[in-house]
């Protein structure tokens, strides 16, 4: 089969959403009389859909789908070898993967200047459907213009490479007038129509005003559908898309993110690594505060949209320390040190800290170990020889990133535990001193805090605080001279604290204790060894 009939049919007065350079290339290719050699057994490229296993080794995969080349409605499968893609076959692939329970998510690798309007809505609706079933990410690598952007604007997320070309939103119809050329050859073509508007704009007659108006009305109608589809997929007001995006302009890399056509800049390798579990996913960028969806978008939000943003006040309360309560008549806060704080352990936050070289707490270390225990090394489960060079490079990078992250986590373990123990020992020692106990009693307090409920620990501190007050009132500690002579550092400490408070009215006992120890390092060392 040696022909370009499918392309000739598409170029015969159809509407296009494509970059002008690509459309010129199609016309030149058809005019040259060039044919495409096709083997009888030639089928679609094997790399059109690839499945990459998750690192969790749970039998699920990430589907990598290619949308590469010029979009031509009903292009035959063999044409994909020559840079064409049929939107109907692409849509069928996406819907099949959306309904496949073994596919955890879908990544669409996009490199297309656009193509025919016909069939593009099928592709867009398939992507929108997939978005309702699972995470569907479009990676512009390296072009998503016109009809290609029309289709992938419905994805859950659009990611662009640093040099990606995104945009060229619009529709056009090309009319070639050969009447003068035929006239020079003495040929006149006449059209006999059953109605005045039947088959207007033929190539062998001059373009009439009426035919031009018909073409313009068609372009405007299809462009309106383009704008509406993009507005719904990107959750933007139609006016924003129509006035700011549908200008035919192309944005490069991060400029598309700034304009709102894309969500972030990243490579295909990064996205594949994130979705297979090899690297930490990036936090999605918050929506722009001045973005306003139109009424239709509000009435039918994309199925993946959340019920609403979290309450800022709730977020603030989740991270702020609760105020310490005071026992009546005492200036010592009744609250445990950091060991009593409520921690919210999140694996994404933990992995981010590991990648940044930050130390982990014991709780975070435990959570990470449990997470890693459930994710064995995937090398034996991924047959790299079955993947395309692009996908193979992405998987190899993801595996290398995972190995490096695990190594950093192991190196951070000792440091994290040491730092946490040092901090808690210091805090509980200070707490013991504030309660009128020896610094060494801090170890007992820490053990109690870890074993008791918050209420039980609070009651323990209240009891210790009251006991210390009674001892001070009864003078059970003895005189300062007796204490120094007998080597009673605790009694000396109580005397010094009382003197500091008397000299500095309003100072809490805890602050006075810290001041006393800071003023005499030798005494502080003797006191803490007691």
C-alpha positions in Angstrom: 0.0 0.0 0.0 1.7 3.2 -1.2 -0.4 6.3 -0.9 -1.2 9.4 1.1 -5.0 9.3 0.4 -5.7 9.7 4.1 -3.7 12.9 4.1 -5.3 14.2 0.9 -8.7 13.6 2.3 -7.8 15.5 5.5 -6.4 18.5 3.6 -9.5 18.8 1.4 -11.2 21.8 3.0 -11.2 20.4 6.6 -10.6 22.6 9.6 -7.2 22.3 11.3 -5.7 23.1 14.6 -2.0 23.0 13.9 1.0 25.1 13.7 1.4 26.9 10.3 4.8 25.4 9.7 3.5 21.8 10.1 0.5 22.5 7.9 2.8 23.9 5.1 4.9 20.7 5.4 1.8 18.5 4.9 0.8 20.5 1.8 4.3 20.3 0.4 4.5 16.6 1.1 1.3 15.9 -0.7 2.1 18.2 -3.6 5.5 16.5 -4.2 3.8 13.3 -5.1 5.8 11.5 -2.5 4.5 8.1 -1.4 5.1 6.1 1.8 6.4 2.6 1.5 4.5 0.3 3.7 5.2 -3.4 4.3 2.2 -5.7 4.2 2.8 -6.8 7.8 3.6 -3.4 9.1 1.5 -2.4 12.2 1.5 0.4 14.7 4.8 1.1 16.6 5.3 -1.2 19.5 6.3 1.8 21.8 2.9 3.5 21.5 1.9 2.1 24.9 4.4 0.9 27.5 3.9 -0.4 31.0 6.4 0.3 33.7 5.9 -1.6 37.0 5.6 0.3 40.3 8.5 -0.1 42.8 6.0 -1.4 45.4 6.0 -4.6 43.4 2.2 -5.0 43.8 1.5 -6.0 40.3 0.4 -2.6 39.1 2.0 -0.5 36.4 2.3 3.0 35.1 1.1 3.2 31.5 3.3 5.4 29.2 1.3 6.5 26.1 2.8 8.3 23.1 1.0 11.2 21.4 3.8 11.9 18.9 3.4 13.3 15.4 0.7 15.1 13.4 -2.9 14.3 14.4 -4.9 13.2 11.3 -8.4 11.8 11.7 -8.6 8.1 11.0 -4.9 7.8 10.0 -4.1 4.2 9.4 -2.0 2.4 12.0 1.0 2.1 9.7 1.1 5.9 9.3 2.4 6.2 12.9 5.7 5.0 11.6 5.9 8.2 9.5 4.9 10.7 12.1 1.1 10.6 12.0 -1.3 9.6 14.8 -5.0 8.9 14.6 -7.0 10.5 17.4 -9.5 7.8 17.4 -6.9 5.0 18.0 -5.3 7.2 20.7 -8.7 7.7 22.4 -9.3 3.9 22.3 -5.9 3.3 24.0 -6.6 5.8 26.7 -10.0 4.5 27.5 -8.7 0.9 27.6 -6.0 1.9 30.1 -8.4 3.9 32.2 -10.6 0.8 32.7 -7.6 -1.5 33.3 -7.4 -2.1 37.1 -3.7 -3.1 36.8 -2.8 0.4 35.6 -2.2 2.7 38.5 -1.8 5.9 36.5 -1.3 7.1 32.9 1.5 9.3 31.6 1.0 10.8 28.1 4.2 11.8 26.4 3.3 14.6 24.0 5.3 15.8 21.0 2.8 17.0 18.4 2.2 20.3 16.4 -1.5 19.5 16.4 -3.5 18.4 13.4 -7.1 18.0 12.1 -10.0 19.2 14.2 -11.9 16.1 13.2 -11.3 13.4 15.8 -9.6 15.7 18.3 -12.6 16.0 20.5 -12.7 12.1 20.8 -9.1 12.3 22.1 -10.0 15.1 24.6 -13.0 13.2 25.9 -11.0 10.1 26.4 -8.4 11.9 28.4 -11.2 13.6 30.5 -12.7 10.1 31.1 -9.3 8.7 32.2 -8.9 11.6 34.6 -12.1 10.4 36.4 -10.6 6.9 36.8 -7.0 7.6 37.8 -4.2 10.1 37.7 -3.5 11.1 34.1 -0.5 13.3 33.5 0.5 14.9 30.2 4.2 15.5 29.8 5.0 18.0 27.0 8.1 16.5 25.5 8.7 18.6 23.5 5.6 20.1 21.8 1.8 20.3 22.6 0.4 22.8 20.2 -3.1 23.3 18.8 -5.1 20.0 18.6 -2.5 18.2 20.7 -3.0 20.7 23.5 -6.8 20.5 22.9 -6.6 16.8 23.7 -4.3 16.8 26.7 -5.7 19.9 28.3 -8.1 17.5 30.1 -5.3 15.7 32.0 -5.1 15.8 35.8 -1.7 17.6 35.4 0.2 19.1 32.6 4.0 19.1 32.9 6.4 20.8 30.4 10.1 20.2 29.8 12.3 23.3 30.0 12.3 23.8 26.2 8.7 22.5 25.5 6.5 24.5 23.1 2.9 24.8 24.4 -0.1 26.7 23.0 -0.9 27.8 19.4 -4.6 27.6 20.4 -6.8 28.3 17.5 -8.4 26.9 14.3 -7.9 27.6 10.6 -9.1 26.5 7.2 -6.9 26.7 4.1 -8.4 27.6 0.7 -6.3 27.3 -2.4 -7.5 29.2 -5.5 -6.3 27.6 -8.7 -8.8 29.4 -11.0 -6.2 31.8 -12.4 -3.7 29.1 -13.0 -6.3 27.1 -14.9 -7.4 30.2 -16.8 -3.9 30.6 -18.2 -4.2 27.1 -19.6 -7.6 28.0 -21.0 -9.5 25.8 -18.6 -12.7 27.1 -16.9 -14.3 25.0 -14.2 -18.0 25.6 -13.6 -20.0 24.5 -10.6 -23.8 23.8 -10.9 -25.3 23.9 -7.4 -28.6 22.7 -6.0 -28.5 25.5 -3.4 -26.6 28.8 -3.2 -24.5 27.6 -0.3 -23.8 24.1 -1.6 -20.0 23.2 -1.7 -18.8 26.8 -1.4 -15.1 27.5 -1.5 -14.0 25.0 -4.2 -10.3 25.3 -5.2 -11.1 25.9 -8.9 -13.1 29.1 -8.3 -12.2 32.4 -6.6 -13.1 32.6 -2.9 -16.4 34.6 -2.7 -17.4 36.8 0.2 -20.2 34.3 1.0 -17.8 31.4 1.0 -15.3 33.3 3.2 -18.1 34.1 5.6 -19.1 30.4 5.7 -15.5 29.3 6.4 -15.1 32.0 9.1 -18.3 30.8 10.8 -17.0 27.2 10.8 -13.6 28.3 12.2 -15.3 30.5 14.9 -17.6 27.6 16.0 -14.8 25.1 16.3 -12.6 27.5 18.0 -15.3 28.2 20.6 -15.5 24.4 21.3 -11.7 24.4 21.6 -11.8 27.3 24.1 -14.6 25.8 26.1 -12.9 22.4 26.4 -9.6 24.0 27.5 -11.4 26.2 30.0 -13.1 23.2 31.6 -10.0 21.0 31.6 -7.8 23.7 33.1 -10.6 25.1 35.4 -10.2 28.6 34.0 -12.8 31.2 33.0 -13.6 31.0 29.3 -12.8 34.7 28.9 -9.3 34.1 30.2 -8.7 31.3 27.6 -10.3 33.2 24.8 -8.6 36.5 25.4 -5.2 35.5 26.8 -4.5 32.0 25.5 -6.4 31.6 22.2 -4.2 34.0 20.4 -2.2 31.6 18.3 0.8 32.3 20.6 3.3 29.6 21.7 4.9 29.6 25.1 8.3 28.0 25.9 9.0 26.0 29.0 8.2 27.8 32.2 6.4 30.6 30.4 3.5 28.1 29.9 3.4 27.5 33.6 3.4 31.3 34.3 0.5 31.7 31.8 -1.4 28.8 33.4 -1.4 26.4 30.4 0.8 24.0 32.4 1.3 23.1 36.1 5.1 22.7 36.5 8.4 22.1 34.7 9.9 18.7 34.9 11.2 15.9 32.6 9.5 12.7 31.6 12.1 10.8 33.7 11.1 12.8 36.8 7.4 12.2 36.3 7.9 8.5 35.6 10.1 8.2 38.7 7.4 10.0 40.9 4.6 7.8 39.7 6.5 4.5 40.0 7.5 5.5 43.6 11.2 6.0 43.0 11.3 9.7 43.9 9.3 12.1 46.0 6.5 13.7 44.1 6.5 17.5 43.9 3.8 19.4 45.6 1.3 20.8 43.1 1.3 24.5 42.7 -1.7 26.2 44.4 -4.2 27.8 42.0 -3.7 31.5 41.2 -5.9 33.6 43.5 -7.2 35.7 40.6 -8.3 32.6 38.6 -12.1 32.6 38.3 -14.0 29.6 36.8 -17.1 30.4 34.8 -20.5 29.3 35.9 -20.4 26.1 33.7 -17.1 25.1 35.1 -18.4 25.6 38.6 -21.5 23.5 37.8 -19.5 20.6 36.5 -16.0 20.6 38.0 -13.5 17.9 36.8 -14.0 14.7 38.7 -10.6 14.9 40.3 -11.3 18.3 41.9 -11.4 18.2 45.7 -14.3 19.5 47.6 -12.4 22.6 48.4 -9.2 24.0 49.8 -8.3 23.3 53.4 -9.2 25.9 56.0 -6.1 28.0 56.6 -7.0 28.3 60.2 -7.0 24.5 60.5 -3.7 24.3 58.9 -2.2 26.8 61.3 -3.6 25.0 64.3 -2.2 21.7 63.1 1.3 23.1 63.3 1.2 25.5 66.2 2.3 24.3 69.7 -0.6 24.3 72.2 -0.2 26.8 75.0 1.2 25.5 78.2 -1.2 25.4 81.2 -0.2 26.8 84.6 -0.9 25.2 87.9 -2.8 27.6 90.2 -0.3 29.7 92.2 2.7 28.5 90.2 4.7 30.1 87.4 5.9 26.7 86.1 4.1 25.5 83.0 2.5 22.1 83.4 3.5 20.5 80.1 5.9 17.9 78.9 8.8 18.7 76.6 8.9 17.7 73.0 8.4 14.0 73.6 4.7 14.8 74.4 4.1 16.7 71.1 1.8 15.1 68.6 3.7 14.2 65.4 2.1 13.9 62.0 4.2 11.4 60.1 4.0 11.7 56.3 6.2 9.6 54.0 6.4 12.4 51.4 7.8 14.8 53.9 10.2 12.2 55.2 11.6 11.5 51.8 11.9 15.2 51.1 14.0 15.6 54.2 16.2 12.7 53.2 16.8 14.1 49.7 17.8 17.4 51.3 20.2 15.7 53.7 18.2 16.6 56.8 18.2 14.4 59.9 15.1 12.3 60.8 13.5 11.8 64.1 13.0 8.4 65.6 9.3 8.3 64.6 10.2 9.4 61.0 12.9 6.7 60.9 10.5 4.0 62.0 7.9 5.2 59.5 10.4 5.2 56.7 11.7 1.7 57.6 8.1 0.4 57.4 7.6 2.1 54.1 10.8 0.7 52.7 10.1 -2.8 54.0 7.0 -2.8 51.8 8.9 -1.7 48.7 11.6 -4.3 47.6 14.1 -3.4 44.9 12.3 -3.6 41.5 15.2 -4.4 39.3 14.2 -8.0 38.8 10.6 -7.0 37.9 11.4 -4.5 35.2 12.4 -6.0 31.8 14.3 -3.0 30.4 14.9 -4.7 27.1 11.2 -4.4 26.4 11.1 -0.6 26.7 11.9 2.1 24.3 15.3 3.9 24.8 13.4 6.9 26.3 11.4 4.8 28.7 14.4 2.7 29.6 16.4 5.8 30.5 13.6 7.1 32.6 13.3 3.8 34.5 17.1 3.6 35.1 17.2 7.1 36.4 14.2 6.4 38.7 16.0 3.3 40.1 19.2 5.2 40.6 17.3 7.9 42.4 15.6 5.4 44.6 18.9 3.7 45.5 20.5 7.0 46.4 17.5 8.0 48.5 17.6 4.8 50.5 21.4 5.2 51.0 20.9 8.8 52.3 18.2 7.5 54.7 20.5 4.9 56.1 23.3 7.4 56.6 20.9 9.8 58.3 19.7 7.2 60.8 22.5 7.4 63.4 22.6 11.2 63.2 18.9 11.6 63.6 18.6 9.3 66.6 21.6 10.9 68.3 20.3 14.4 67.8 16.9 13.5 69.1 18.3 11.8 72.2 20.5 14.7 73.0 17.7 17.2 72.6 15.3 15.2 74.7 17.8 14.6 77.4 18.6 18.3 77.6 14.9 19.3 77.7 14.0 16.8 80.4 17.0 17.7 82.5 15.9 21.3 82.3 12.4 20.3 83.1 13.6 18.4 86.2 15.5 21.4 87.4 12.4 23.6 86.9 10.4 21.2 89.1 13.0 21.4 91.8 14.6 18.1 91.1 18.2 17.1 90.3 19.1 17.3 86.6 19.7 13.5 86.6 16.0 13.1 87.4 15.3 14.2 83.8 15.9 10.6 82.6 13.0 9.4 84.9 10.8 12.2 83.6 11.5 11.2 80.0 10.8 7.6 80.6 7.5 8.5 82.3 6.5 10.8 79.5 7.0 8.0 76.9 5.0 5.5 78.9 2.2 7.6 80.4 -0.7 9.3 78.7 -0.6 13.1 78.5 -3.1 13.4 81.4 -1.1 11.0 83.6 2.2 12.9 82.9 0.6 16.2 83.7 -0.6 14.9 87.0 2.9 13.6 87.8 4.4 17.1 87.1 1.8 18.8 89.3 2.6 16.4 92.1 6.4 17.1 91.8 5.8 20.8 91.6 3.7 20.8 94.7 6.2 18.7 96.6 9.0 21.0 95.7 7.0 24.0 96.9 6.3 22.4 100.3 10.0 21.6 100.7 10.9 25.2 100.1 8.3 26.5 102.5 9.4 24.1 105.3 13.1 24.8 104.7 13.9 21.1 104.5 16.8 21.8 102.2 18.9 23.5 105.0 21.0 26.6 104.9 23.2 27.6 102.0 26.4 27.2 104.1 25.3 23.8 105.3 24.5 22.7 101.8 27.8 23.9 100.4 29.8 22.3 103.2 28.0 19.0 102.8 28.3 19.0 99.1 24.5 19.2 98.7 24.3 20.8 95.2 20.5 20.5 95.2 20.1 22.6 98.3 22.7 25.1 97.0 20.7 25.3 93.8 17.5 26.0 95.6 19.1 28.8 97.6 20.6 30.4 94.5 17.3 30.3 92.7 15.5 31.8 95.6 18.1 34.6 95.7 17.8 35.2 92.0 14.0 35.5 92.2 14.3 37.9 95.1 16.7 40.1 93.2 14.6 39.9 90.0 10.9 40.0 91.0 8.6 38.5 88.4 11.1 35.9 87.2 9.8 32.4 86.9 11.5 29.6 88.8 12.4 27.9 85.5 14.0 31.0 84.1 15.8 31.7 87.4 17.2 28.1 87.4 18.6 28.6 83.9 20.1 31.9 84.9 21.8 30.3 88.0 23.3 27.5 86.0 24.5 29.8 83.2 26.1 32.2 85.7 28.3 29.5 87.3 29.4 26.8 84.8 31.4 25.0 87.4 28.4 24.8 89.8 26.2 23.8 86.8 28.5 20.9 86.1 28.6 19.8 89.7 24.8 20.1 89.9 24.1 18.1 86.8 26.4 15.3 87.9 24.5 14.9 91.2 
